[in-house]
């Protein structure tokens, strides 16, 4: 998996760095997981994995590439106070809502 940073900017008001990237991955493989991408982004920017949030990963049709948007917060407290709950659950787990409903 290769991460190419297309653009980045510092957002001092929200105390974070915003990164737009392109993800290139193996031909037969599926789109990499958020956890793998978070670790890769954290490594590129020398940040703690706990401060990195992947907002979206959008695979491109017919290619082994995807576009994505990540946010690297100055602190974990800033992340928790600013990010929406469902984005935090997607990135850090915490149980899916409606899991197991309707199956009997």
Phi and psi restraints in degrees (range 20) as a CNS / XPLOR table:
assign (resid 1 and name C) (resid 2 and name N)
       (resid 2 and name CA) (resid 2 and name C) 1.0 -123.0 20.0 2
assign (resid 2 and name N) (resid 2 and name CA)
       (resid 2 and name C) (resid 3 and name N) 1.0 134.8 20.0 2
assign (resid 2 and name C) (resid 3 and name N)
       (resid 3 and name CA) (resid 3 and name C) 1.0 -112.3 20.0 2
assign (resid 3 and name N) (resid 3 and name CA)
       (resid 3 and name C) (resid 4 and name N) 1.0 122.4 20.0 2
assign (resid 3 and name C) (resid 4 and name N)
       (resid 4 and name CA) (resid 4 and name C) 1.0 -112.3 20.0 2
assign (resid 4 and name N) (resid 4 and name CA)
       (resid 4 and name C) (resid 5 and name N) 1.0 119.2 20.0 2
assign (resid 4 and name C) (resid 5 and name N)
       (resid 5 and name CA) (resid 5 and name C) 1.0 -78.7 20.0 2
assign (resid 5 and name N) (resid 5 and name CA)
       (resid 5 and name C) (resid 6 and name N) 1.0 119.2 20.0 2
assign (resid 5 and name C) (resid 6 and name N)
       (resid 6 and name CA) (resid 6 and name C) 1.0 -87.0 20.0 2
assign (resid 6 and name N) (resid 6 and name CA)
       (resid 6 and name C) (resid 7 and name N) 1.0 -40.6 20.0 2
assign (resid 6 and name C) (resid 7 and name N)
       (resid 7 and name CA) (resid 7 and name C) 1.0 -158.7 20.0 2
assign (resid 7 and name N) (resid 7 and name CA)
       (resid 7 and name C) (resid 8 and name N) 1.0 155.9 20.0 2
assign (resid 7 and name C) (resid 8 and name N)
       (resid 8 and name CA) (resid 8 and name C) 1.0 -148.8 20.0 2
assign (resid 8 and name N) (resid 8 and name CA)
       (resid 8 and name C) (resid 9 and name N) 1.0 151.2 20.0 2
assign (resid 8 and name C) (resid 9 and name N)
       (resid 9 and name CA) (resid 9 and name C) 1.0 -150.2 20.0 2
assign (resid 9 and name N) (resid 9 and name CA)
       (resid 9 and name C) (resid 10 and name N) 1.0 151.2 20.0 2
assign (resid 9 and name C) (resid 10 and name N)
       (resid 10 and name CA) (resid 10 and name C) 1.0 -89.9 20.0 2
assign (resid 10 and name N) (resid 10 and name CA)
       (resid 10 and name C) (resid 11 and name N) 1.0 132.5 20.0 2
assign (resid 10 and name C) (resid 11 and name N)
       (resid 11 and name CA) (resid 11 and name C) 1.0 -115.1 20.0 2
assign (resid 11 and name N) (resid 11 and name CA)
       (resid 11 and name C) (resid 12 and name N) 1.0 92.2 20.0 2
assign (resid 11 and name C) (resid 12 and name N)
       (resid 12 and name CA) (resid 12 and name C) 1.0 -67.6 20.0 2
assign (resid 12 and name N) (resid 12 and name CA)
       (resid 12 and name C) (resid 13 and name N) 1.0 -28.2 20.0 2
assign (resid 12 and name C) (resid 13 and name N)
       (resid 13 and name CA) (resid 13 and name C) 1.0 -64.7 20.0 2
assign (resid 13 and name N) (resid 13 and name CA)
       (resid 13 and name C) (resid 14 and name N) 1.0 -42.3 20.0 2
assign (resid 13 and name C) (resid 14 and name N)
       (resid 14 and name CA) (resid 14 and name C) 1.0 -97.6 20.0 2
assign (resid 14 and name N) (resid 14 and name CA)
       (resid 14 and name C) (resid 15 and name N) 1.0 5.8 20.0 2
assign (resid 14 and name C) (resid 15 and name N)
       (resid 15 and name CA) (resid 15 and name C) 1.0 55.4 20.0 2
assign (resid 15 and name N) (resid 15 and name CA)
       (resid 15 and name C) (resid 16 and name N) 1.0 53.0 20.0 2
assign (resid 15 and name C) (resid 16 and name N)
       (resid 16 and name CA) (resid 16 and name C) 1.0 -154.0 20.0 2
assign (resid 16 and name N) (resid 16 and name CA)
       (resid 16 and name C) (resid 17 and name N) 1.0 163.6 20.0 2
assign (resid 16 and name C) (resid 17 and name N)
       (resid 17 and name CA) (resid 17 and name C) 1.0 -107.6 20.0 2
assign (resid 17 and name N) (resid 17 and name CA)
       (resid 17 and name C) (resid 18 and name N) 1.0 132.0 20.0 2
assign (resid 17 and name C) (resid 18 and name N)
       (resid 18 and name CA) (resid 18 and name C) 1.0 -108.1 20.0 2
assign (resid 18 and name N) (resid 18 and name CA)
       (resid 18 and name C) (resid 19 and name N) 1.0 127.8 20.0 2
assign (resid 18 and name C) (resid 19 and name N)
       (resid 19 and name CA) (resid 19 and name C) 1.0 -127.0 20.0 2
assign (resid 19 and name N) (resid 19 and name CA)
       (resid 19 and name C) (resid 20 and name N) 1.0 124.5 20.0 2
assign (resid 19 and name C) (resid 20 and name N)
       (resid 20 and name CA) (resid 20 and name C) 1.0 -101.5 20.0 2
assign (resid 20 and name N) (resid 20 and name CA)
       (resid 20 and name C) (resid 21 and name N) 1.0 130.2 20.0 2
assign (resid 20 and name C) (resid 21 and name N)
       (resid 21 and name CA) (resid 21 and name C) 1.0 -138.6 20.0 2
assign (resid 21 and name N) (resid 21 and name CA)
       (resid 21 and name C) (resid 22 and name N) 1.0 163.3 20.0 2
assign (resid 21 and name C) (resid 22 and name N)
       (resid 22 and name CA) (resid 22 and name C) 1.0 -116.6 20.0 2
assign (resid 22 and name N) (resid 22 and name CA)
       (resid 22 and name C) (resid 23 and name N) 1.0 133.8 20.0 2
assign (resid 22 and name C) (resid 23 and name N)
       (resid 23 and name CA) (resid 23 and name C) 1.0 -111.5 20.0 2
assign (resid 23 and name N) (resid 23 and name CA)
       (resid 23 and name C) (resid 24 and name N) 1.0 125.5 20.0 2
assign (resid 23 and name C) (resid 24 and name N)
       (resid 24 and name CA) (resid 24 and name C) 1.0 -115.1 20.0 2
assign (resid 24 and name N) (resid 24 and name CA)
       (resid 24 and name C) (resid 25 and name N) 1.0 129.2 20.0 2
assign (resid 24 and name C) (resid 25 and name N)
       (resid 25 and name CA) (resid 25 and name C) 1.0 -135.1 20.0 2
assign (resid 25 and name N) (resid 25 and name CA)
       (resid 25 and name C) (resid 26 and name N) 1.0 174.5 20.0 2
assign (resid 25 and name C) (resid 26 and name N)
       (resid 26 and name CA) (resid 26 and name C) 1.0 -57.7 20.0 2
assign (resid 26 and name N) (resid 26 and name CA)
       (resid 26 and name C) (resid 27 and name N) 1.0 147.0 20.0 2
assign (resid 26 and name C) (resid 27 and name N)
       (resid 27 and name CA) (resid 27 and name C) 1.0 -61.9 20.0 2
assign (resid 27 and name N) (resid 27 and name CA)
       (resid 27 and name C) (resid 28 and name N) 1.0 -44.7 20.0 2
assign (resid 27 and name C) (resid 28 and name N)
       (resid 28 and name CA) (resid 28 and name C) 1.0 -87.7 20.0 2
assign (resid 28 and name N) (resid 28 and name CA)
       (resid 28 and name C) (resid 29 and name N) 1.0 -10.3 20.0 2
assign (resid 28 and name C) (resid 29 and name N)
       (resid 29 and name CA) (resid 29 and name C) 1.0 -80.3 20.0 2
assign (resid 29 and name N) (resid 29 and name CA)
       (resid 29 and name C) (resid 30 and name N) 1.0 161.2 20.0 2
assign (resid 29 and name C) (resid 30 and name N)
       (resid 30 and name CA) (resid 30 and name C) 1.0 -81.7 20.0 2
assign (resid 30 and name N) (resid 30 and name CA)
       (resid 30 and name C) (resid 31 and name N) 1.0 170.7 20.0 2
assign (resid 30 and name C) (resid 31 and name N)
       (resid 31 and name CA) (resid 31 and name C) 1.0 -59.4 20.0 2
assign (resid 31 and name N) (resid 31 and name CA)
       (resid 31 and name C) (resid 32 and name N) 1.0 131.2 20.0 2
assign (resid 31 and name C) (resid 32 and name N)
       (resid 32 and name CA) (resid 32 and name C) 1.0 -60.1 20.0 2
assign (resid 32 and name N) (resid 32 and name CA)
       (resid 32 and name C) (resid 33 and name N) 1.0 152.9 20.0 2
assign (resid 32 and name C) (resid 33 and name N)
       (resid 33 and name CA) (resid 33 and name C) 1.0 -73.1 20.0 2
assign (resid 33 and name N) (resid 33 and name CA)
       (resid 33 and name C) (resid 34 and name N) 1.0 160.3 20.0 2
assign (resid 33 and name C) (resid 34 and name N)
       (resid 34 and name CA) (resid 34 and name C) 1.0 -58.8 20.0 2
assign (resid 34 and name N) (resid 34 and name CA)
       (resid 34 and name C) (resid 35 and name N) 1.0 -39.0 20.0 2
assign (resid 34 and name C) (resid 35 and name N)
       (resid 35 and name CA) (resid 35 and name C) 1.0 -62.1 20.0 2
assign (resid 35 and name N) (resid 35 and name CA)
       (resid 35 and name C) (resid 36 and name N) 1.0 -42.9 20.0 2
assign (resid 35 and name C) (resid 36 and name N)
       (resid 36 and name CA) (resid 36 and name C) 1.0 -65.3 20.0 2
assign (resid 36 and name N) (resid 36 and name CA)
       (resid 36 and name C) (resid 37 and name N) 1.0 -42.5 20.0 2
assign (resid 36 and name C) (resid 37 and name N)
       (resid 37 and name CA) (resid 37 and name C) 1.0 -66.9 20.0 2
assign (resid 37 and name N) (resid 37 and name CA)
       (resid 37 and name C) (resid 38 and name N) 1.0 -39.9 20.0 2
assign (resid 37 and name C) (resid 38 and name N)
       (resid 38 and name CA) (resid 38 and name C) 1.0 -59.3 20.0 2
assign (resid 38 and name N) (resid 38 and name CA)
       (resid 38 and name C) (resid 39 and name N) 1.0 -43.0 20.0 2
assign (resid 38 and name C) (resid 39 and name N)
       (resid 39 and name CA) (resid 39 and name C) 1.0 -64.5 20.0 2
assign (resid 39 and name N) (resid 39 and name CA)
       (resid 39 and name C) (resid 40 and name N) 1.0 -40.5 20.0 2
assign (resid 39 and name C) (resid 40 and name N)
       (resid 40 and name CA) (resid 40 and name C) 1.0 -65.5 20.0 2
assign (resid 40 and name N) (resid 40 and name CA)
       (resid 40 and name C) (resid 41 and name N) 1.0 -45.5 20.0 2
assign (resid 40 and name C) (resid 41 and name N)
       (resid 41 and name CA) (resid 41 and name C) 1.0 -63.1 20.0 2
assign (resid 41 and name N) (resid 41 and name CA)
       (resid 41 and name C) (resid 42 and name N) 1.0 -43.1 20.0 2
assign (resid 41 and name C) (resid 42 and name N)
       (resid 42 and name CA) (resid 42 and name C) 1.0 -60.2 20.0 2
assign (resid 42 and name N) (resid 42 and name CA)
       (resid 42 and name C) (resid 43 and name N) 1.0 -40.5 20.0 2
assign (resid 42 and name C) (resid 43 and name N)
       (resid 43 and name CA) (resid 43 and name C) 1.0 -65.4 20.0 2
assign (resid 43 and name N) (resid 43 and name CA)
       (resid 43 and name C) (resid 44 and name N) 1.0 -40.0 20.0 2
assign (resid 43 and name C) (resid 44 and name N)
       (resid 44 and name CA) (resid 44 and name C) 1.0 -64.3 20.0 2
assign (resid 44 and name N) (resid 44 and name CA)
       (resid 44 and name C) (resid 45 and name N) 1.0 -36.4 20.0 2
assign (resid 44 and name C) (resid 45 and name N)
       (resid 45 and name CA) (resid 45 and name C) 1.0 -105.9 20.0 2
assign (resid 45 and name N) (resid 45 and name CA)
       (resid 45 and name C) (resid 46 and name N) 1.0 10.0 20.0 2
assign (resid 45 and name C) (resid 46 and name N)
       (resid 46 and name CA) (resid 46 and name C) 1.0 51.5 20.0 2
assign (resid 46 and name N) (resid 46 and name CA)
       (resid 46 and name C) (resid 47 and name N) 1.0 49.5 20.0 2
assign (resid 46 and name C) (resid 47 and name N)
       (resid 47 and name CA) (resid 47 and name C) 1.0 -118.9 20.0 2
assign (resid 47 and name N) (resid 47 and name CA)
       (resid 47 and name C) (resid 48 and name N) 1.0 160.0 20.0 2
assign (resid 47 and name C) (resid 48 and name N)
       (resid 48 and name CA) (resid 48 and name C) 1.0 -71.9 20.0 2
assign (resid 48 and name N) (resid 48 and name CA)
       (resid 48 and name C) (resid 49 and name N) 1.0 142.4 20.0 2
assign (resid 48 and name C) (resid 49 and name N)
       (resid 49 and name CA) (resid 49 and name C) 1.0 -62.5 20.0 2
assign (resid 49 and name N) (resid 49 and name CA)
       (resid 49 and name C) (resid 50 and name N) 1.0 -30.2 20.0 2
assign (resid 49 and name C) (resid 50 and name N)
       (resid 50 and name CA) (resid 50 and name C) 1.0 -67.2 20.0 2
assign (resid 50 and name N) (resid 50 and name CA)
       (resid 50 and name C) (resid 51 and name N) 1.0 -18.0 20.0 2
assign (resid 50 and name C) (resid 51 and name N)
       (resid 51 and name CA) (resid 51 and name C) 1.0 -98.3 20.0 2
assign (resid 51 and name N) (resid 51 and name CA)
       (resid 51 and name C) (resid 52 and name N) 1.0 -0.4 20.0 2
assign (resid 51 and name C) (resid 52 and name N)
       (resid 52 and name CA) (resid 52 and name C) 1.0 -102.1 20.0 2
assign (resid 52 and name N) (resid 52 and name CA)
       (resid 52 and name C) (resid 53 and name N) 1.0 132.2 20.0 2
assign (resid 52 and name C) (resid 53 and name N)
       (resid 53 and name CA) (resid 53 and name C) 1.0 -126.8 20.0 2
assign (resid 53 and name N) (resid 53 and name CA)
       (resid 53 and name C) (resid 54 and name N) 1.0 128.9 20.0 2
assign (resid 53 and name C) (resid 54 and name N)
       (resid 54 and name CA) (resid 54 and name C) 1.0 -94.1 20.0 2
assign (resid 54 and name N) (resid 54 and name CA)
       (resid 54 and name C) (resid 55 and name N) 1.0 116.2 20.0 2
assign (resid 54 and name C) (resid 55 and name N)
       (resid 55 and name CA) (resid 55 and name C) 1.0 -76.7 20.0 2
assign (resid 55 and name N) (resid 55 and name CA)
       (resid 55 and name C) (resid 56 and name N) 1.0 -46.9 20.0 2
assign (resid 55 and name C) (resid 56 and name N)
       (resid 56 and name CA) (resid 56 and name C) 1.0 -155.5 20.0 2
assign (resid 56 and name N) (resid 56 and name CA)
       (resid 56 and name C) (resid 57 and name N) 1.0 155.6 20.0 2
assign (resid 56 and name C) (resid 57 and name N)
       (resid 57 and name CA) (resid 57 and name C) 1.0 -133.1 20.0 2
assign (resid 57 and name N) (resid 57 and name CA)
       (resid 57 and name C) (resid 58 and name N) 1.0 116.6 20.0 2
assign (resid 57 and name C) (resid 58 and name N)
       (resid 58 and name CA) (resid 58 and name C) 1.0 -114.7 20.0 2
assign (resid 58 and name N) (resid 58 and name CA)
       (resid 58 and name C) (resid 59 and name N) 1.0 105.9 20.0 2
assign (resid 58 and name C) (resid 59 and name N)
       (resid 59 and name CA) (resid 59 and name C) 1.0 -66.3 20.0 2
assign (resid 59 and name N) (resid 59 and name CA)
       (resid 59 and name C) (resid 60 and name N) 1.0 146.0 20.0 2
assign (resid 59 and name C) (resid 60 and name N)
       (resid 60 and name CA) (resid 60 and name C) 1.0 -95.3 20.0 2
assign (resid 60 and name N) (resid 60 and name CA)
       (resid 60 and name C) (resid 61 and name N) 1.0 135.1 20.0 2
assign (resid 60 and name C) (resid 61 and name N)
       (resid 61 and name CA) (resid 61 and name C) 1.0 -62.6 20.0 2
assign (resid 61 and name N) (resid 61 and name CA)
       (resid 61 and name C) (resid 62 and name N) 1.0 129.5 20.0 2
assign (resid 61 and name C) (resid 62 and name N)
       (resid 62 and name CA) (resid 62 and name C) 1.0 78.4 20.0 2
assign (resid 62 and name N) (resid 62 and name CA)
       (resid 62 and name C) (resid 63 and name N) 1.0 4.8 20.0 2
assign (resid 62 and name C) (resid 63 and name N)
       (resid 63 and name CA) (resid 63 and name C) 1.0 -127.1 20.0 2
assign (resid 63 and name N) (resid 63 and name CA)
       (resid 63 and name C) (resid 64 and name N) 1.0 161.8 20.0 2
assign (resid 63 and name C) (resid 64 and name N)
       (resid 64 and name CA) (resid 64 and name C) 1.0 -100.3 20.0 2
assign (resid 64 and name N) (resid 64 and name CA)
       (resid 64 and name C) (resid 65 and name N) 1.0 48.5 20.0 2
assign (resid 64 and name C) (resid 65 and name N)
       (resid 65 and name CA) (resid 65 and name C) 1.0 -134.0 20.0 2
assign (resid 65 and name N) (resid 65 and name CA)
       (resid 65 and name C) (resid 66 and name N) 1.0 157.1 20.0 2
assign (resid 65 and name C) (resid 66 and name N)
       (resid 66 and name CA) (resid 66 and name C) 1.0 -145.1 20.0 2
assign (resid 66 and name N) (resid 66 and name CA)
       (resid 66 and name C) (resid 67 and name N) 1.0 152.2 20.0 2
assign (resid 66 and name C) (resid 67 and name N)
       (resid 67 and name CA) (resid 67 and name C) 1.0 -102.4 20.0 2
assign (resid 67 and name N) (resid 67 and name CA)
       (resid 67 and name C) (resid 68 and name N) 1.0 147.1 20.0 2
assign (resid 67 and name C) (resid 68 and name N)
       (resid 68 and name CA) (resid 68 and name C) 1.0 -148.1 20.0 2
assign (resid 68 and name N) (resid 68 and name CA)
       (resid 68 and name C) (resid 69 and name N) 1.0 166.9 20.0 2
assign (resid 68 and name C) (resid 69 and name N)
       (resid 69 and name CA) (resid 69 and name C) 1.0 -136.7 20.0 2
assign (resid 69 and name N) (resid 69 and name CA)
       (resid 69 and name C) (resid 70 and name N) 1.0 124.3 20.0 2
assign (resid 69 and name C) (resid 70 and name N)
       (resid 70 and name CA) (resid 70 and name C) 1.0 -126.0 20.0 2
assign (resid 70 and name N) (resid 70 and name CA)
       (resid 70 and name C) (resid 71 and name N) 1.0 153.9 20.0 2
assign (resid 70 and name C) (resid 71 and name N)
       (resid 71 and name CA) (resid 71 and name C) 1.0 -127.6 20.0 2
assign (resid 71 and name N) (resid 71 and name CA)
       (resid 71 and name C) (resid 72 and name N) 1.0 131.9 20.0 2
assign (resid 71 and name C) (resid 72 and name N)
       (resid 72 and name CA) (resid 72 and name C) 1.0 -114.8 20.0 2
assign (resid 72 and name N) (resid 72 and name CA)
       (resid 72 and name C) (resid 73 and name N) 1.0 111.1 20.0 2
assign (resid 72 and name C) (resid 73 and name N)
       (resid 73 and name CA) (resid 73 and name C) 1.0 -85.4 20.0 2
assign (resid 73 and name N) (resid 73 and name CA)
       (resid 73 and name C) (resid 74 and name N) 1.0 156.0 20.0 2
assign (resid 73 and name C) (resid 74 and name N)
       (resid 74 and name CA) (resid 74 and name C) 1.0 -69.1 20.0 2
assign (resid 74 and name N) (resid 74 and name CA)
       (resid 74 and name C) (resid 75 and name N) 1.0 -31.1 20.0 2
assign (resid 74 and name C) (resid 75 and name N)
       (resid 75 and name CA) (resid 75 and name C) 1.0 -149.9 20.0 2
assign (resid 75 and name N) (resid 75 and name CA)
       (resid 75 and name C) (resid 76 and name N) 1.0 161.3 20.0 2
assign (resid 75 and name C) (resid 76 and name N)
       (resid 76 and name CA) (resid 76 and name C) 1.0 -65.0 20.0 2
assign (resid 76 and name N) (resid 76 and name CA)
       (resid 76 and name C) (resid 77 and name N) 1.0 -35.4 20.0 2
assign (resid 76 and name C) (resid 77 and name N)
       (resid 77 and name CA) (resid 77 and name C) 1.0 -63.5 20.0 2
assign (resid 77 and name N) (resid 77 and name CA)
       (resid 77 and name C) (resid 78 and name N) 1.0 -40.5 20.0 2
assign (resid 77 and name C) (resid 78 and name N)
       (resid 78 and name CA) (resid 78 and name C) 1.0 -62.6 20.0 2
assign (resid 78 and name N) (resid 78 and name CA)
       (resid 78 and name C) (resid 79 and name N) 1.0 -42.8 20.0 2
assign (resid 78 and name C) (resid 79 and name N)
       (resid 79 and name CA) (resid 79 and name C) 1.0 -58.2 20.0 2
assign (resid 79 and name N) (resid 79 and name CA)
       (resid 79 and name C) (resid 80 and name N) 1.0 -49.4 20.0 2
assign (resid 79 and name C) (resid 80 and name N)
       (resid 80 and name CA) (resid 80 and name C) 1.0 -67.7 20.0 2
assign (resid 80 and name N) (resid 80 and name CA)
       (resid 80 and name C) (resid 81 and name N) 1.0 -30.4 20.0 2
assign (resid 80 and name C) (resid 81 and name N)
       (resid 81 and name CA) (resid 81 and name C) 1.0 -81.3 20.0 2
assign (resid 81 and name N) (resid 81 and name CA)
       (resid 81 and name C) (resid 82 and name N) 1.0 -23.4 20.0 2
assign (resid 81 and name C) (resid 82 and name N)
       (resid 82 and name CA) (resid 82 and name C) 1.0 -101.8 20.0 2
assign (resid 82 and name N) (resid 82 and name CA)
       (resid 82 and name C) (resid 83 and name N) 1.0 -43.4 20.0 2
assign (resid 82 and name C) (resid 83 and name N)
       (resid 83 and name CA) (resid 83 and name C) 1.0 -69.7 20.0 2
assign (resid 83 and name N) (resid 83 and name CA)
       (resid 83 and name C) (resid 84 and name N) 1.0 148.8 20.0 2
assign (resid 83 and name C) (resid 84 and name N)
       (resid 84 and name CA) (resid 84 and name C) 1.0 -73.5 20.0 2
assign (resid 84 and name N) (resid 84 and name CA)
       (resid 84 and name C) (resid 85 and name N) 1.0 152.1 20.0 2
assign (resid 84 and name C) (resid 85 and name N)
       (resid 85 and name CA) (resid 85 and name C) 1.0 -60.5 20.0 2
assign (resid 85 and name N) (resid 85 and name CA)
       (resid 85 and name C) (resid 86 and name N) 1.0 -41.5 20.0 2
assign (resid 85 and name C) (resid 86 and name N)
       (resid 86 and name CA) (resid 86 and name C) 1.0 -69.0 20.0 2
assign (resid 86 and name N) (resid 86 and name CA)
       (resid 86 and name C) (resid 87 and name N) 1.0 -29.5 20.0 2
assign (resid 86 and name C) (resid 87 and name N)
       (resid 87 and name CA) (resid 87 and name C) 1.0 -70.7 20.0 2
assign (resid 87 and name N) (resid 87 and name CA)
       (resid 87 and name C) (resid 88 and name N) 1.0 -39.3 20.0 2
assign (resid 87 and name C) (resid 88 and name N)
       (resid 88 and name CA) (resid 88 and name C) 1.0 -63.9 20.0 2
assign (resid 88 and name N) (resid 88 and name CA)
       (resid 88 and name C) (resid 89 and name N) 1.0 -42.9 20.0 2
assign (resid 88 and name C) (resid 89 and name N)
       (resid 89 and name CA) (resid 89 and name C) 1.0 -63.0 20.0 2
assign (resid 89 and name N) (resid 89 and name CA)
       (resid 89 and name C) (resid 90 and name N) 1.0 -40.3 20.0 2
assign (resid 89 and name C) (resid 90 and name N)
       (resid 90 and name CA) (resid 90 and name C) 1.0 -62.7 20.0 2
assign (resid 90 and name N) (resid 90 and name CA)
       (resid 90 and name C) (resid 91 and name N) 1.0 -37.2 20.0 2
assign (resid 90 and name C) (resid 91 and name N)
       (resid 91 and name CA) (resid 91 and name C) 1.0 -87.5 20.0 2
assign (resid 91 and name N) (resid 91 and name CA)
       (resid 91 and name C) (resid 92 and name N) 1.0 -34.1 20.0 2
assign (resid 91 and name C) (resid 92 and name N)
       (resid 92 and name CA) (resid 92 and name C) 1.0 -117.4 20.0 2
assign (resid 92 and name N) (resid 92 and name CA)
       (resid 92 and name C) (resid 93 and name N) 1.0 5.7 20.0 2
assign (resid 92 and name C) (resid 93 and name N)
       (resid 93 and name CA) (resid 93 and name C) 1.0 80.4 20.0 2
assign (resid 93 and name N) (resid 93 and name CA)
       (resid 93 and name C) (resid 94 and name N) 1.0 -157.0 20.0 2
assign (resid 93 and name C) (resid 94 and name N)
       (resid 94 and name CA) (resid 94 and name C) 1.0 111.1 20.0 2
assign (resid 94 and name N) (resid 94 and name CA)
       (resid 94 and name C) (resid 95 and name N) 1.0 18.9 20.0 2
assign (resid 94 and name C) (resid 95 and name N)
       (resid 95 and name CA) (resid 95 and name C) 1.0 81.5 20.0 2
assign (resid 95 and name N) (resid 95 and name CA)
       (resid 95 and name C) (resid 96 and name N) 1.0 132.1 20.0 2
assign (resid 95 and name C) (resid 96 and name N)
       (resid 96 and name CA) (resid 96 and name C) 1.0 -87.9 20.0 2
assign (resid 96 and name N) (resid 96 and name CA)
       (resid 96 and name C) (resid 97 and name N) 1.0 140.2 20.0 2
assign (resid 96 and name C) (resid 97 and name N)
       (resid 97 and name CA) (resid 97 and name C) 1.0 -71.0 20.0 2
assign (resid 97 and name N) (resid 97 and name CA)
       (resid 97 and name C) (resid 98 and name N) 1.0 141.2 20.0 2
assign (resid 97 and name C) (resid 98 and name N)
       (resid 98 and name CA) (resid 98 and name C) 1.0 77.6 20.0 2
assign (resid 98 and name N) (resid 98 and name CA)
       (resid 98 and name C) (resid 99 and name N) 1.0 10.6 20.0 2
assign (resid 98 and name C) (resid 99 and name N)
       (resid 99 and name CA) (resid 99 and name C) 1.0 -68.9 20.0 2
assign (resid 99 and name N) (resid 99 and name CA)
       (resid 99 and name C) (resid 100 and name N) 1.0 124.0 20.0 2
assign (resid 99 and name C) (resid 100 and name N)
       (resid 100 and name CA) (resid 100 and name C) 1.0 85.0 20.0 2
assign (resid 100 and name N) (resid 100 and name CA)
       (resid 100 and name C) (resid 101 and name N) 1.0 0.5 20.0 2
assign (resid 100 and name C) (resid 101 and name N)
       (resid 101 and name CA) (resid 101 and name C) 1.0 -74.6 20.0 2
assign (resid 101 and name N) (resid 101 and name CA)
       (resid 101 and name C) (resid 102 and name N) 1.0 142.1 20.0 2
assign (resid 101 and name C) (resid 102 and name N)
       (resid 102 and name CA) (resid 102 and name C) 1.0 81.3 20.0 2
assign (resid 102 and name N) (resid 102 and name CA)
       (resid 102 and name C) (resid 103 and name N) 1.0 -2.9 20.0 2
assign (resid 102 and name C) (resid 103 and name N)
       (resid 103 and name CA) (resid 103 and name C) 1.0 -102.1 20.0 2
assign (resid 103 and name N) (resid 103 and name CA)
       (resid 103 and name C) (resid 104 and name N) 1.0 117.1 20.0 2
